[in-house]
Amino acid sequence: MHHTQLSTALQHPGPRNLVFEDRHPALTDSRQELLAGLLEAEKSIPPKFFYDDYGSRLFEQITRLPEYYPTRTEERVLRSRAGEIAEVAGQGSILLEPGCGSCRKVRLLLQALRPAVFVPQDISADFLRRTAIELAAENPWLKVHALCSDFTRPGGMPTNLPAGRRILFYPGSTIGNMDPQAAAAFLDRWRRWVGPEGGMILGVDRHKDTARLEAAYNDARGITAEFNLHLIDRINSLLEGQLRRTDFRHMAFYDSVKRRIEMHLLCLREHEAALGGQLVSFRAGERIHTENSWKYTPDSLARLADRASLAVRRTWSDPEELFSVCYLEPLH
């Protein structure tokens, strides 16, 4: 069972239109989850462990890299189609963005959507607090209810929100970090949260040529490699370990059959390490699977939505059809 401390809802001493609710995601749960993945026959780390304060800042750098097309492409679509998206999604909603990061993309929609309340949700409290303060100050008309919680765990879903039509904003093709079965379960869970009158604005990266995809995850400056290798620091911090970065190498490639980017940490030498009170063995050539990024076609996305009792009502894409923004609504 997932345990958290009592949430704390505070009116921040900064902007008056900001409430910061800290659910205090439990560190003990994070340690257990991280260790469990490292003890599997095929080692893995949930991608959420990328996003402490430093990891969140690294990801912001990644989104600005020339090779990383998804962010700038999605932002162009959001900027140019904001009015059309608002026509479909409506105004005055309770708008929520789980895993919001810096809220760069939602800023492109706020004036068009004019939500009654915006709920940025993230697991990194310090990063979220800074982002929420900036957003509330930039938009004094907007009520911002920032929520620090782990939306992937029980107890992480938003509560204490005012009544109103609910819209989920989930950009960045973050849905691609889940395998299709988990993605369908995720969408089904949020479908229940938005209710029969609500909807979802979803960013989806599209299947395309391997060279372009692999370049996006193996940038020349090595920022993505640093982002991936930072997980070694996270392991050491959370599990009181002494792993060395030099014993691992960043690896990312596209599996065109499964239609997913895979990111791994490749172990370069055989060794053992005490982690979280247990001895963990690493083999030379062994991989720690750190992230997937599934890519979709219009047909595969429609099938995914249907599994979650959702329908794709509208789709907006760039001229090259590299990336799509979709509006999903519950099937009635």
C-alpha positions in Angstrom: 0.0 0.0 0.0 1.2 3.5 -0.8 1.6 5.8 2.2 2.0 9.5 2.1 2.0 12.2 4.8 -1.0 14.4 5.1 -1.2 16.9 2.2 -0.5 20.5 2.9 -2.4 23.2 1.0 -0.9 26.6 1.5 -1.6 30.0 0.1 1.9 30.9 -1.1 3.2 34.2 0.2 3.9 35.2 -3.5 1.0 35.6 -5.9 -2.4 35.6 -4.3 -3.9 33.5 -7.1 -1.6 30.5 -6.2 -2.3 27.5 -3.9 0.5 25.0 -3.4 -0.6 21.6 -2.2 2.2 19.2 -1.2 1.3 15.6 -0.9 4.8 14.8 0.2 5.5 11.7 -2.1 7.0 9.2 0.3 10.7 8.7 -0.1 10.6 5.1 1.3 8.2 4.1 -1.5 10.6 5.6 -4.1 13.5 3.7 -2.6 11.6 0.4 -2.7 10.5 0.9 -6.2 13.9 1.9 -7.5 15.6 -1.1 -5.8 13.0 -3.5 -7.1 13.8 -2.5 -10.6 17.5 -3.0 -10.1 16.9 -6.5 -8.7 14.9 -7.7 -11.7 16.5 -10.2 -14.1 16.3 -7.4 -16.7 17.1 -4.3 -14.7 15.0 -1.2 -15.2 14.3 2.2 -13.6 11.0 4.0 -13.9 11.4 7.2 -16.0 10.0 9.3 -13.2 13.3 9.0 -11.4 14.8 11.3 -14.1 12.9 14.3 -12.7 14.5 15.7 -9.6 15.4 19.3 -9.8 18.6 18.8 -11.8 17.0 16.2 -14.1 14.0 18.5 -14.7 16.5 21.3 -15.7 18.4 18.9 -18.0 15.2 17.9 -19.7 14.4 21.6 -20.4 17.8 21.8 -22.1 17.0 18.7 -24.2 13.8 20.3 -25.5 15.9 23.1 -27.0 18.4 21.0 -28.8 18.5 21.1 -32.6 18.1 17.4 -32.9 15.1 17.2 -30.6 12.3 18.0 -32.9 9.2 17.0 -30.7 9.1 20.0 -28.4 9.4 22.8 -31.0 7.1 20.9 -33.5 4.4 20.4 -30.9 4.8 24.1 -29.7 4.2 25.3 -33.3 1.1 23.2 -33.6 -0.2 24.4 -30.2 0.6 28.1 -31.1 -1.0 28.0 -34.5 -4.0 25.9 -33.5 -4.8 27.3 -30.1 -8.1 28.9 -31.2 -9.3 25.7 -32.9 -8.3 23.6 -29.8 -10.2 26.0 -27.6 -13.3 25.7 -29.9 -13.3 21.9 -29.3 -12.2 21.8 -25.6 -14.2 24.9 -24.5 -13.3 27.6 -22.0 -13.7 27.9 -18.3 -12.6 24.3 -17.5 -10.6 22.8 -14.7 -7.4 22.2 -16.7 -4.9 19.8 -15.3 -1.4 18.9 -16.5 0.2 15.9 -14.8 4.0 15.9 -15.0 3.9 19.6 -16.0 7.6 20.4 -15.8 8.1 24.1 -16.7 4.6 24.5 -18.1 6.1 25.9 -21.4 3.4 24.4 -23.6 0.3 25.2 -21.6 1.3 28.8 -21.7 0.5 28.6 -25.5 -3.1 27.6 -24.7 -4.1 29.6 -21.6 -5.3 32.7 -23.3 -7.4 30.7 -25.7 -8.8 28.2 -23.2 -9.2 30.7 -20.3 -9.6 27.9 -17.7 -11.3 28.6 -14.4 -8.4 26.8 -12.6 -5.1 25.4 -13.8 -3.6 22.5 -11.9 0.1 21.9 -12.6 1.1 18.6 -11.1 4.7 17.3 -10.7 6.7 15.1 -8.4 9.6 17.6 -8.0 8.4 20.0 -5.3 11.1 22.7 -5.7 10.9 22.8 -9.5 7.1 22.8 -9.3 7.0 25.6 -6.8 9.2 27.9 -8.9 7.1 27.1 -12.0 3.8 27.7 -10.3 4.9 31.1 -8.8 6.1 32.3 -12.3 2.9 31.1 -14.0 0.6 32.7 -11.4 2.6 36.0 -11.6 2.4 36.0 -15.4 -1.4 35.4 -15.3 -3.0 37.2 -12.4 -6.5 36.4 -13.8 -5.8 32.6 -13.5 -6.3 30.5 -10.4 -3.3 28.2 -10.1 -3.6 25.1 -7.8 -0.2 23.5 -7.9 -0.1 19.9 -6.8 3.1 18.0 -5.8 2.3 14.3 -6.0 3.2 11.2 -7.9 0.2 10.7 -10.3 1.5 7.2 -11.2 0.7 6.0 -7.6 -2.5 5.5 -5.6 -3.2 8.7 -3.7 -1.6 10.9 -6.4 -4.8 11.9 -8.2 -6.1 15.4 -7.8 -8.8 16.1 -5.2 -10.0 19.2 -3.5 -10.7 20.9 -6.8 -13.8 23.1 -7.6 -16.7 21.7 -9.6 -16.5 22.2 -13.3 -15.8 20.6 -16.6 -12.4 18.8 -16.5 -9.8 18.8 -19.2 -6.5 16.8 -19.1 -3.5 18.4 -20.9 -0.8 15.7 -21.5 1.7 17.0 -24.1 5.1 16.0 -25.1 4.2 12.5 -26.2 4.7 11.5 -22.6 2.0 8.9 -23.2 4.7 7.2 -25.3 6.8 6.4 -22.2 4.2 3.7 -21.4 3.7 0.5 -23.3 0.3 0.4 -25.0 -1.3 -1.7 -22.3 -0.2 0.7 -19.6 -1.0 3.7 -21.7 -4.6 2.4 -22.2 -4.9 1.9 -18.5 -3.6 5.4 -17.8 -6.0 7.0 -20.3 -8.9 5.0 -18.8 -8.1 6.2 -15.3 -8.0 9.8 -16.5 -11.2 9.3 -18.5 -12.9 8.5 -15.2 -11.4 11.6 -13.7 -12.5 14.0 -16.4 -16.0 12.4 -16.5 -18.4 12.1 -19.4 -18.4 15.8 -20.2 -14.6 16.2 -20.0 -11.8 15.6 -22.5 -8.1 15.3 -23.1 -5.6 17.3 -25.1 -2.9 14.8 -25.9 0.5 15.2 -27.6 1.7 12.2 -29.7 5.0 11.7 -31.5 4.5 9.9 -34.8 6.3 6.9 -36.3 9.0 8.1 -38.8 12.4 7.2 -40.2 14.9 5.7 -37.8 17.7 8.1 -38.4 15.6 11.1 -37.4 14.4 9.4 -34.3 17.8 8.2 -33.1 19.4 11.6 -33.7 16.8 13.1 -31.3 17.9 10.8 -28.5 21.7 10.9 -29.2 22.4 14.6 -29.4 25.9 15.9 -30.3 26.3 17.9 -27.1 25.6 14.9 -24.9 22.8 16.4 -22.9 20.6 13.4 -23.3 23.5 11.2 -22.2 23.9 13.4 -19.1 20.2 13.1 -18.5 20.4 9.3 -18.6 23.6 9.0 -16.6 22.2 11.3 -13.9 20.2 8.2 -12.9 23.4 6.8 -11.5 23.5 9.8 -9.1 19.9 9.3 -8.2 20.5 5.6 -7.4 23.5 6.6 -5.2 21.4 9.3 -3.4 18.3 7.3 -2.8 19.9 3.9 -2.1 23.1 5.1 -0.4 25.2 3.5 -3.1 28.6 4.2 -4.6 28.1 3.4 -8.3 30.5 5.1 -10.7 29.2 6.9 -13.8 32.3 5.7 -15.7 31.1 2.1 -15.4 28.0 2.9 -17.6 27.3 4.4 -21.0 24.2 6.0 -22.5 22.5 4.0 -25.2 19.4 4.9 -27.2 18.0 3.3 -30.4 14.8 2.9 -32.3 13.1 -0.5 -32.5 11.1 -0.1 -35.8 9.1 -3.3 -35.2 7.8 -2.2 -31.8 7.9 1.4 -32.9 9.6 2.7 -29.8 12.8 4.4 -28.8 14.6 2.5 -26.1 17.0 4.2 -23.6 19.4 2.1 -21.5 22.4 2.5 -19.3 25.0 0.0 -20.7 27.2 -1.6 -18.0 30.9 -1.5 -19.1 32.4 -3.9 -16.5 31.3 -6.6 -14.1 31.0 -5.4 -10.5 28.9 -5.5 -7.4 27.4 -2.7 -5.3 25.6 -2.3 -2.0 22.4 -0.6 -2.7 19.6 -0.1 -0.2 21.0 -2.7 2.1 21.3 -5.3 -0.7 24.2 -6.5 -2.8 23.4 -5.9 -6.5 25.5 -7.6 -9.3 26.1 -5.9 -12.6 27.4 -7.9 -15.6 29.6 -6.4 -18.4 27.3 -5.7 -21.3 24.2 -5.7 -19.2 21.6 -3.0 -19.7 19.5 -1.0 -17.3 16.4 -0.1 -19.2 15.6 3.5 -18.3 12.9 4.7 -20.8 10.8 3.8 -23.8 9.2 6.3 -26.1 6.5 4.6 -28.3 5.6 6.3 -31.5 2.1 6.2 -33.0 0.3 6.3 -36.3 -3.2 7.8 -36.5 -4.6 4.2 -36.7 -2.6 2.9 -33.7 -3.6 5.9 -31.7 -7.3 5.4 -32.5 -7.0 1.8 -31.3 -5.3 2.9 -28.1 -8.0 5.4 -27.4 -10.7 2.9 -28.1 -9.2 0.5 -25.5 -9.7 3.3 -23.0 -13.3 4.0 -24.1 -12.2 7.2 -25.7 -12.5 8.6 -29.2 -10.1 10.8 -31.1 -12.3 13.8 -32.1 -9.8 16.1 -33.7 -6.1 15.9 -34.7 -3.8 18.7 -35.6 -0.3 18.1 -37.0 2.6 20.0 -38.5 3.1 20.0 -42.3 5.7 17.2 -42.2 3.4 15.2 -39.9 6.2 14.6 -37.4 4.0 15.3 -34.4 0.3 15.4 -33.6 -1.9 17.1 -31.0 -5.2 15.3 -30.5 -8.4 15.9 -28.6 -9.9 12.8 -27.1 -13.4 12.6 -25.5 -15.1 9.7 -23.6 -17.3 7.4 -25.7 -21.0 7.8 -24.7 
